[in-house]
Amino acid sequence: MEIALFEPEIPPNTGNIARLCVNAGVPLSIIGKPSFDISEKAVRRAGLDYWKDLELSQFEDWESYSELKRKQNQRVFLVSKFGKIDYWDVEFSPSDCFLFGKETSGLPEFVHNVTDPSQIIRIPMASGSRSLNLSNACAIVLYEALRQEKTRISPK
């Protein structure tokens, strides 16, 4: 499993998601340029001492990321409020990737347009709600997928 972020904008969200990935034992991919510095020096200054344990991949753009995932025969689920399928109704596999959009604008239309609609999932929210915090949304979906897998992580 993998979490992927499309052009993340808020450093604390990305830091929380990185910590989530380290603790869940899954890699993090960043697609496009984040709006902040994630160099080793910057994360050390921010006190992100777990960053060294993060399996991080960076991709220049959506095309390079999606092409690699196609070659590896991995499903990429877009997590979007525009999805028609609730995340808990999907049977995930250990090789699945979960793609989350920018905090302020979500995933761009061109990503939605090239994705199989059955792979655009949503987290249900109360009527009138606009969005969830990005790091919370990542945790919700990832831990449902891990729950389904059950053997991925276990208590010490």
C-alpha atoms as a printed R data frame, in Angstrom:
    type eleno elety resid chain resno       x      y       z
1   ATOM     1    CA   MET     A     1   0.000  0.000   0.000
2   ATOM     2    CA   GLU     A     2   1.052  3.551  -0.537
3   ATOM     3    CA   ILE     A     3  -0.118  7.089   0.163
4   ATOM     4    CA   ALA     A     4   0.434  9.653  -2.597
5   ATOM     5    CA   LEU     A     5  -0.003 13.413  -2.282
6   ATOM     6    CA   PHE     A     6  -0.560 15.670  -5.273
7   ATOM     7    CA   GLU     A     7   1.285 18.988  -4.805
8   ATOM     8    CA   PRO     A     8   0.804 19.248  -1.022
9   ATOM     9    CA   GLU     A     9   0.493 22.784   0.330
10  ATOM    10    CA   ILE     A    10   0.529 22.632   4.137
11  ATOM    11    CA   PRO     A    11   3.750 21.420   5.803
12  ATOM    12    CA   PRO     A    12   2.153 20.140   9.048
13  ATOM    13    CA   ASN     A    13  -0.289 17.985   7.062
14  ATOM    14    CA   THR     A    14   2.548 16.423   5.079
15  ATOM    15    CA   GLY     A    15   4.506 15.926   8.300
16  ATOM    16    CA   ASN     A    16   1.544 14.174   9.928
17  ATOM    17    CA   ILE     A    17   1.042 12.007   6.843
18  ATOM    18    CA   ALA     A    18   4.741 11.122   6.777
19  ATOM    19    CA   ARG     A    19   4.517 10.043  10.426
20  ATOM    20    CA   LEU     A    20   1.403  8.012   9.589
21  ATOM    21    CA   CYS     A    21   3.256  6.279   6.755
22  ATOM    22    CA   VAL     A    22   6.286  5.464   8.923
23  ATOM    23    CA   ASN     A    23   4.091  4.047  11.687
24  ATOM    24    CA   ALA     A    24   1.927  2.053   9.271
25  ATOM    25    CA   GLY     A    25   4.935  0.790   7.317
26  ATOM    26    CA   VAL     A    26   3.860  2.216   3.960
27  ATOM    27    CA   PRO     A    27   5.680  4.492   1.504
28  ATOM    28    CA   LEU     A    28   4.750  8.076   0.708
29  ATOM    29    CA   SER     A    29   4.904  9.550  -2.790
30  ATOM    30    CA   ILE     A    30   4.778 13.248  -3.557
31  ATOM    31    CA   ILE     A    31   3.609 14.134  -7.046
32  ATOM    32    CA   GLY     A    32   4.577 17.527  -8.425
33  ATOM    33    CA   LYS     A    33   6.238 20.277  -6.465
34  ATOM    34    CA   PRO     A    34   5.123 20.803  -2.878
35  ATOM    35    CA   SER     A    35   4.636 24.434  -1.870
36  ATOM    36    CA   PHE     A    36   7.323 24.082   0.822
37  ATOM    37    CA   ASP     A    37  10.857 22.767   1.254
38  ATOM    38    CA   ILE     A    38  11.234 19.065   2.075
39  ATOM    39    CA   SER     A    39  15.003 18.931   1.873
40  ATOM    40    CA   GLU     A    40  16.855 17.011   4.591
41  ATOM    41    CA   LYS     A    41  17.974 20.284   6.176
42  ATOM    42    CA   ALA     A    42  14.429 21.686   6.256
43  ATOM    43    CA   VAL     A    43  12.863 18.598   7.821
44  ATOM    44    CA   ARG     A    44  15.657 18.356  10.401
45  ATOM    45    CA   ARG     A    45  15.059 22.001  11.357
46  ATOM    46    CA   ALA     A    46  11.331 21.251  11.675
47  ATOM    47    CA   GLY     A    47  12.098 18.482  14.151
48  ATOM    48    CA   LEU     A    48  10.836 15.685  11.941
49  ATOM    49    CA   ASP     A    49  13.150 13.085  13.441
50  ATOM    50    CA   TYR     A    50  11.210 10.174  11.882
51  ATOM    51    CA   TRP     A    51  11.713 11.546   8.324
52  ATOM    52    CA   LYS     A    52  14.856  9.412   7.928
53  ATOM    53    CA   ASP     A    53  12.654  6.321   8.365
54  ATOM    54    CA   LEU     A    54  10.184  7.414   5.678
55  ATOM    55    CA   GLU     A    55  10.213  5.613   2.341
56  ATOM    56    CA   LEU     A    56   9.686  8.691   0.170
57  ATOM    57    CA   SER     A    57   9.425  8.925  -3.609
58  ATOM    58    CA   GLN     A    58   9.019 12.130  -5.559
59  ATOM    59    CA   PHE     A    59   7.560 12.418  -9.049
60  ATOM    60    CA   GLU     A    60   7.794 15.416 -11.332
61  ATOM    61    CA   ASP     A    61   4.201 15.118 -12.506
62  ATOM    62    CA   TRP     A    62   1.054 12.998 -12.630
63  ATOM    63    CA   GLU     A    63   2.062 11.410 -15.941
64  ATOM    64    CA   SER     A    64   5.322  9.958 -14.580
65  ATOM    65    CA   TYR     A    65   3.595  8.656 -11.444
66  ATOM    66    CA   SER     A    66   0.616  7.110 -13.241
67  ATOM    67    CA   GLU     A    67   2.837  5.536 -15.908
68  ATOM    68    CA   LEU     A    68   4.953  3.822 -13.241
69  ATOM    69    CA   LYS     A    69   1.858  2.533 -11.459
70  ATOM    70    CA   ARG     A    70   0.455  1.198 -14.763
71  ATOM    71    CA   LYS     A    71   3.734 -0.627 -15.461
72  ATOM    72    CA   GLN     A    72   3.693 -2.076 -11.942
73  ATOM    73    CA   ASN     A    73   0.032 -3.068 -12.397
74  ATOM    74    CA   GLN     A    74  -0.990 -1.146  -9.250
75  ATOM    75    CA   ARG     A    75  -4.418  0.360  -8.725
76  ATOM    76    CA   VAL     A    76  -4.457  4.035  -7.824
77  ATOM    77    CA   PHE     A    77  -7.537  5.122  -5.900
78  ATOM    78    CA   LEU     A    78  -8.357  8.807  -6.015
79  ATOM    79    CA   VAL     A    79  -9.824  9.947  -2.715
80  ATOM    80    CA   SER     A    80 -12.216 12.741  -3.602
81  ATOM    81    CA   LYS     A    81 -15.451 14.261  -2.378
82  ATOM    82    CA   PHE     A    82 -16.640 13.724  -5.962
83  ATOM    83    CA   GLY     A    83 -16.298  9.952  -5.683
84  ATOM    84    CA   LYS     A    84 -19.484  7.894  -5.897
85  ATOM    85    CA   ILE     A    85 -18.137  4.868  -3.973
86  ATOM    86    CA   ASP     A    86 -17.648  4.908  -0.205
87  ATOM    87    CA   TYR     A    87 -14.142  3.807   0.783
88  ATOM    88    CA   TRP     A    88 -15.503  1.073   3.080
89  ATOM    89    CA   ASP     A    89 -17.286 -0.572   0.133
90  ATOM    90    CA   VAL     A    90 -14.037 -1.300  -1.724
91  ATOM    91    CA   GLU     A    91 -12.011 -4.480  -1.382
92  ATOM    92    CA   PHE     A    92  -8.436 -3.229  -1.242
93  ATOM    93    CA   SER     A    93  -5.301 -5.180  -2.050
94  ATOM    94    CA   PRO     A    94  -1.784 -4.831  -0.570
95  ATOM    95    CA   SER     A    95  -0.472 -3.139  -3.736
96  ATOM    96    CA   ASP     A    96  -3.089 -0.359  -3.846
97  ATOM    97    CA   CYS     A    97  -2.156  3.330  -3.810
98  ATOM    98    CA   PHE     A    98  -4.298  6.121  -2.386
99  ATOM    99    CA   LEU     A    99  -3.970  9.518  -4.045
100 ATOM   100    CA   PHE     A   100  -5.002 12.688  -2.222
101 ATOM   101    CA   GLY     A   101  -5.170 16.181  -3.713
102 ATOM   102    CA   LYS     A   102  -4.114 19.639  -2.634
103 ATOM   103    CA   GLU     A   103  -5.564 20.929   0.598
104 ATOM   104    CA   THR     A   104  -7.183 23.950  -1.070
105 ATOM   105    CA   SER     A   105  -8.389 22.552  -4.378
106 ATOM   106    CA   GLY     A   106  -8.236 18.755  -4.333
107 ATOM   107    CA   LEU     A   107  -7.190 16.777  -7.391
108 ATOM   108    CA   PRO     A   108  -7.179 18.490 -10.776
109 ATOM   109    CA   GLU     A   109  -9.815 17.611 -13.347
110 ATOM   110    CA   PHE     A   110  -7.274 16.004 -15.702
111 ATOM   111    CA   VAL     A   111  -6.491 13.391 -13.035
112 ATOM   112    CA   HIS     A   112 -10.194 12.647 -12.529
113 ATOM   113    CA   ASN     A   113 -10.727 12.379 -16.284
114 ATOM   114    CA   VAL     A   114  -8.136  9.634 -16.852
115 ATOM   115    CA   THR     A   115  -9.112  7.515 -13.877
116 ATOM   116    CA   ASP     A   116 -11.554  4.606 -13.879
117 ATOM   117    CA   PRO     A   117 -14.621  5.944 -12.011
118 ATOM   118    CA   SER     A   118 -14.659  2.777  -9.875
119 ATOM   119    CA   GLN     A   119 -11.318  3.935  -8.482
120 ATOM   120    CA   ILE     A   120 -12.567  7.330  -7.299
121 ATOM   121    CA   ILE     A   121 -13.630  6.821  -3.713
122 ATOM   122    CA   ARG     A   122 -14.994  9.115  -1.053
123 ATOM   123    CA   ILE     A   123 -15.176  9.425   2.687
124 ATOM   124    CA   PRO     A   124 -18.831 10.112   3.558
125 ATOM   125    CA   MET     A   125 -19.460 13.357   5.417
126 ATOM   126    CA   ALA     A   126 -22.481 15.069   6.895
127 ATOM   127    CA   SER     A   127 -24.629 17.085   4.524
128 ATOM   128    CA   GLY     A   128 -23.215 20.567   4.050
129 ATOM   129    CA   SER     A   129 -19.673 19.562   5.032
130 ATOM   130    CA   ARG     A   130 -16.927 20.794   2.731
131 ATOM   131    CA   SER     A   131 -13.883 18.702   3.585
132 ATOM   132    CA   LEU     A   132 -11.850 16.789   6.140
133 ATOM   133    CA   ASN     A   133  -8.307 17.572   7.186
134 ATOM   134    CA   LEU     A   134  -5.958 15.918   4.691
135 ATOM   135    CA   SER     A   135  -3.934 13.986   7.252
136 ATOM   136    CA   ASN     A   136  -7.137 12.702   8.889
137 ATOM   137    CA   ALA     A   137  -8.494 11.592   5.511
138 ATOM   138    CA   CYS     A   138  -5.264  9.697   4.773
139 ATOM   139    CA   ALA     A   139  -5.462  7.909   8.127
140 ATOM   140    CA   ILE     A   140  -9.114  6.955   7.654
141 ATOM   141    CA   VAL     A   141  -8.588  5.322   4.254
142 ATOM   142    CA   LEU     A   142  -5.198  3.771   4.994
143 ATOM   143    CA   TYR     A   143  -6.308  2.107   8.201
144 ATOM   144    CA   GLU     A   144  -9.412  0.663   6.533
145 ATOM   145    CA   ALA     A   145  -7.162 -0.881   3.879
146 ATOM   146    CA   LEU     A   146  -4.799 -2.173   6.576
147 ATOM   147    CA   ARG     A   147  -7.749 -3.527   8.564
148 ATOM   148    CA   GLN     A   148  -8.774 -5.497   5.505
149 ATOM   149    CA   GLU     A   149  -5.253 -6.833   5.123
150 ATOM   150    CA   LYS     A   150  -4.905 -7.552   8.875
151 ATOM   151    CA   THR     A   151  -1.433 -9.052   8.569
152 ATOM   152    CA   ARG     A   152   0.378 -5.875   7.524
153 ATOM   153    CA   ILE     A   153   0.845 -4.437  11.002
154 ATOM   154    CA   SER     A   154   0.378 -6.030  14.366
155 ATOM   155    CA   PRO     A   155   0.660 -4.894  17.972
156 ATOM   156    CA   LYS     A   156   4.047 -5.408  19.618
